[in-house]
Amino acid sequence: MRVLISGYYGYGNLGDEAVLAGLAAGLRERGADLCVLSGNPAATRTMHDLRAVDRYRGLVSGLVSSDALVSGGGGLLQDVTSTRSLAYYLGVIRLARRLGKRTCVYAQSAGPLSEAGARRVARALSGVPIAVRDSASVALLGGLGLSASLVGDPALLLSARPAKPTAADAGASADAEASAAPVLLIPRAGHDDLNTALLEAGRRLRERGVPLALLALHERQDAAAVAKLAVALGLAPWRADSPGEALAHVASARYVLSVRLHGLIFAAIRGVGFAGLVYDPKVAGFLADARAPAFTRPVDADGLAAVAMAAAPPDARAVATLTDRARDGLTWLVQHIVR
């Protein structure tokens, strides 16, 4: 089974690279031969040990040499960031179908969509098996006459959460470690009000003696936002060049406050408590499913600092349900791309 994967890969967004890592591992276990459409094929080959071709120049040859196309995962079905982006991903799907390739939309979030974008999605995806990662996307696509299954984000499958020590094992040393662990702040470019709320919450936490840390999940895009918080809070940002490095940083935090979706997902994987600042329905959807605190505009910085101070652990049952959903989603995918 030769599978071509289409998504926002090769651009240095560690959230999307985590999606690819989870998806690729699951498909490889099931015997798939994979190739990725990438914005930087060399980087994709190095990070994931996968065959990769340029997402434009290698598109036709990649499709011709594959049996099936997987479109996803990620937030591809939206036109709020760019109408060209939506046109590209729908164009890949149309071309795959024209060439007679088995085609699935997998682990995506749908929306926001303009009226024109919604019509394009409805036309392009008619008859295509679709699986999305939140209930809001199921509803949005249903309103367009498209049926979608609900699956989990494949990034949740990257690794199991580390075992927690028992109360007897933990003792005072664990309390000391917890007090030294920082609250991790993860901003996102283009949302200055939410990043400012992170900054204000950070100031309140620092006043209470809580250590802080700062991490970019898309360094190229988020550099300015991270630099602003770093200067204001006197922090040296942590650096991560792969999803594994980002997961290691998150594992050392006492709590995560994130504007980016995969900052929340990484915390869930590692069993670290988290709260999200909502800029997009996909973030709201994940927080609702994970039963985690969600802060919508205008964000209450005092409340944000308070949940970080409390540092409640994630809802283990909700996270387990999401992880099971991700695992079941891979079974769904294989069933639809294998004849």
C-alpha positions in Angstrom: 0.0 0.0 0.0 1.7 3.2 -1.2 0.3 6.3 0.5 0.9 9.9 -0.3 0.4 12.3 2.7 -0.7 15.9 2.1 -0.5 18.5 4.9 1.4 21.6 6.2 4.6 19.7 6.5 8.2 20.9 6.2 7.6 24.4 7.4 8.9 24.1 11.0 5.5 24.0 12.8 6.2 21.4 15.5 2.4 20.8 15.9 2.0 19.7 12.3 5.2 17.7 12.5 3.8 15.9 15.5 0.7 15.1 13.5 2.8 13.6 10.8 4.9 11.7 13.3 1.9 10.0 14.9 0.2 9.4 11.5 3.3 7.9 9.9 4.1 5.7 12.9 0.6 4.3 12.8 0.5 3.7 9.1 4.0 2.1 9.0 2.9 -0.3 11.7 0.2 -1.4 9.3 2.6 -2.0 6.5 2.1 1.3 4.5 4.9 2.6 2.2 4.7 6.4 2.8 5.7 9.5 0.9 5.0 13.1 2.1 4.3 16.3 0.1 6.5 18.8 1.9 7.5 22.4 1.8 11.0 21.2 2.6 11.5 17.6 1.5 15.1 17.4 2.9 13.9 18.5 6.4 11.0 16.1 6.3 13.3 13.2 5.3 15.7 14.1 8.1 13.1 14.6 10.9 10.9 11.7 10.1 13.0 9.2 8.0 10.3 9.3 5.3 10.4 9.7 1.6 9.3 13.3 0.7 8.8 15.3 -2.4 8.2 19.0 -3.0 4.5 19.8 -2.5 4.3 21.5 -5.9 6.9 20.1 -8.2 6.5 16.6 -6.9 2.7 16.5 -6.6 1.9 14.8 -9.9 4.7 12.2 -9.7 3.9 11.6 -6.0 0.3 10.9 -6.9 1.1 8.7 -9.9 3.4 6.5 -7.9 0.9 6.1 -5.0 -2.2 4.0 -4.4 -3.9 6.4 -2.1 -3.9 10.0 -0.8 -4.4 11.0 2.8 -5.2 14.7 3.1 -4.3 15.7 6.7 -4.1 16.0 9.5 -4.3 19.5 10.7 -6.3 22.7 10.1 -6.3 22.5 6.3 -10.0 23.1 5.6 -10.2 26.8 6.3 -9.7 30.0 4.4 -9.2 32.5 7.3 -5.4 32.5 6.9 -5.3 32.2 3.1 -7.7 31.4 0.3 -4.7 30.0 -1.7 -4.0 27.5 1.1 -7.5 26.0 0.9 -7.4 26.1 -3.0 -4.1 24.1 -2.8 -5.4 21.3 -0.5 -8.7 21.0 -2.3 -6.8 20.9 -5.6 -4.6 18.1 -4.4 -7.7 16.1 -3.5 -9.4 16.8 -6.9 -6.3 15.7 -8.8 -6.0 12.5 -6.8 -9.6 11.6 -7.5 -9.1 12.5 -11.2 -6.2 10.1 -11.3 -8.4 7.3 -9.7 -6.5 7.3 -6.3 -8.3 6.3 -3.1 -8.6 9.5 -1.2 -9.4 10.3 2.4 -9.6 13.5 4.5 -8.2 12.5 7.9 -7.8 14.1 11.3 -8.5 17.6 10.1 -10.4 20.5 11.7 -12.9 22.3 9.5 -13.3 26.1 9.5 -13.5 28.9 9.8 -14.8 29.1 6.2 -16.1 32.0 4.2 -19.3 31.3 2.2 -17.3 30.9 -1.0 -14.9 28.6 0.8 -17.7 26.5 2.2 -19.1 26.0 -1.3 -15.7 24.9 -2.5 -15.3 22.4 0.3 -18.7 21.0 -0.3 -18.1 20.4 -4.0 -14.5 19.1 -3.6 -15.3 16.6 -0.8 -18.6 15.2 -2.0 -18.2 11.4 -1.8 -14.8 11.5 -0.1 -14.5 9.7 3.3 -13.9 12.3 5.9 -12.7 12.1 9.5 -12.2 15.2 11.7 -10.8 15.7 15.1 -13.6 17.7 16.9 -17.3 17.8 17.1 -17.6 21.4 15.8 -16.0 20.2 12.5 -18.5 17.3 12.3 -21.3 19.8 12.7 -19.9 22.4 10.2 -19.4 19.8 7.5 -22.8 18.3 8.2 -24.3 21.7 7.4 -22.6 21.5 4.0 -24.1 18.1 3.4 -20.9 16.2 4.1 -20.8 13.2 6.6 -17.7 13.1 8.8 -16.5 10.6 11.4 -14.9 11.8 14.7 -11.3 10.8 15.3 -8.5 12.0 17.5 -5.4 14.0 16.6 -2.7 11.5 15.7 -0.1 13.5 17.6 -1.7 12.0 20.8 -0.1 8.7 19.8 3.5 9.9 19.9 4.2 8.5 23.4 2.5 7.3 26.5 2.4 9.6 29.5 5.1 8.8 32.0 4.0 6.9 35.1 3.3 9.1 38.1 5.1 8.2 41.4 2.9 7.0 44.2 2.4 9.2 47.2 4.7 6.9 49.2 7.4 7.1 46.5 7.1 10.9 46.0 7.7 12.4 49.4 9.2 15.7 50.0 11.6 15.5 47.0 8.7 15.4 44.6 7.2 18.5 46.3 10.5 20.3 45.9 10.6 19.3 42.2 7.1 20.6 41.7 7.8 23.9 43.3 10.9 24.4 41.0 9.1 23.4 37.8 8.0 26.3 35.7 4.7 27.3 34.2 5.3 27.1 30.5 4.0 29.8 28.2 3.4 29.1 24.5 2.3 32.1 22.4 1.1 32.2 18.8 1.8 34.9 16.2 -1.1 37.0 14.9 -3.0 37.1 18.2 -1.5 40.0 20.1 -4.4 40.2 22.6 -4.0 36.6 23.6 -0.2 36.9 23.9 -0.7 40.0 26.0 -2.9 37.9 28.3 -0.1 35.3 28.6 2.3 38.1 29.5 0.0 39.6 32.2 -0.6 36.1 33.6 3.1 35.6 33.6 3.7 38.8 35.5 1.2 37.8 38.2 2.8 34.4 38.5 6.2 35.8 38.8 5.0 38.2 41.6 4.0 35.1 43.5 7.4 33.5 43.1 6.3 31.0 40.4 9.1 30.2 37.9 8.3 30.6 34.2 9.4 29.2 30.9 8.7 30.1 27.3 8.6 28.0 24.1 7.9 28.5 20.4 6.2 25.7 18.5 6.6 27.4 15.2 9.9 29.3 15.7 9.9 31.1 12.3 6.4 32.4 12.7 6.3 33.0 16.4 9.8 34.6 16.9 8.5 38.1 17.4 5.8 37.1 19.9 8.3 35.0 21.9 10.9 37.7 21.9 8.3 40.2 23.3 7.4 37.9 26.2 11.1 37.0 26.7 12.1 40.7 27.1 9.1 41.6 29.3 9.5 38.6 31.6 13.3 38.3 31.6 13.3 34.8 30.2 15.6 32.9 27.9 13.2 30.9 25.6 13.6 27.2 25.4 14.4 25.8 21.9 12.9 22.8 20.3 13.8 21.5 16.8 11.5 18.4 16.8 8.3 17.2 18.4 10.3 15.0 20.7 12.3 18.0 22.0 9.1 20.0 22.5 7.6 17.0 24.4 10.6 16.9 26.7 10.3 20.5 27.5 6.6 20.2 28.3 7.3 17.2 30.5 9.5 19.4 32.8 6.7 22.0 33.3 4.3 22.2 36.2 1.6 23.6 34.0 1.1 24.8 30.4 -0.7 27.9 29.2 -0.8 27.8 25.4 -2.4 29.6 22.5 -1.2 26.9 20.2 -3.3 23.7 20.0 -0.3 21.3 20.1 1.1 23.0 23.2 -2.1 21.6 24.8 -1.8 18.2 23.1 1.8 17.9 24.2 0.8 18.6 27.8 -2.0 16.0 27.6 0.5 13.4 26.3 2.9 14.1 29.1 0.3 14.2 31.9 0.9 17.9 32.6 -2.0 20.2 33.4 -3.0 22.8 30.8 -5.3 25.7 29.9 -5.8 27.1 26.5 -6.4 30.6 25.1 -8.9 30.1 22.3 -8.2 31.7 18.9 -9.8 29.0 16.7 -12.7 26.5 17.0 -10.2 23.6 16.9 -8.6 24.8 20.2 -12.1 25.2 21.8 -13.0 21.7 20.6 -9.9 20.1 22.0 -10.3 21.8 25.4 -13.9 20.8 25.6 -13.2 17.2 24.8 -10.2 17.2 27.2 -12.3 18.9 29.9 -9.6 21.5 30.4 -9.9 25.3 31.2 -10.6 27.4 28.1 -10.1 31.2 28.1 -12.0 33.1 25.4 -11.6 36.8 24.4 -11.3 39.0 26.4 -9.1 36.8 28.5 -9.1 37.2 32.2 -5.4 37.3 33.1 -6.1 36.9 36.8 -8.1 33.7 36.1 -5.4 32.5 33.8 -2.8 33.0 36.5 -5.0 31.3 39.1 -5.4 28.1 37.1 -1.7 27.9 36.6 -1.1 28.5 40.3 -3.5 25.6 41.1 -1.7 23.5 38.5 -4.5 20.8 38.5 -3.5 17.7 36.5 -5.3 16.9 33.3 -8.5 14.9 33.3 -6.9 11.5 32.7 -10.2 9.8 31.6 -10.9 12.5 29.0 -7.3 12.4 27.7 -7.5 8.6 27.5 -10.7 8.9 25.5 -9.1 11.2 23.1 -6.1 8.9 22.7 -8.4 5.9 22.1 -10.2 8.0 19.5 -6.8 8.7 17.8 -6.0 5.0 17.8 -9.4 4.1 16.4 -9.0 6.8 13.8 -6.0 5.0 12.3 -8.1 1.8 12.0 -10.8 3.9 10.2 -8.1 5.4 7.9 -6.7 2.0 6.9 -10.1 0.6 6.2 -10.8 3.4 3.8 -7.5 3.5 1.9 -7.1 -0.3 1.5 -9.2 -2.2 -1.0 
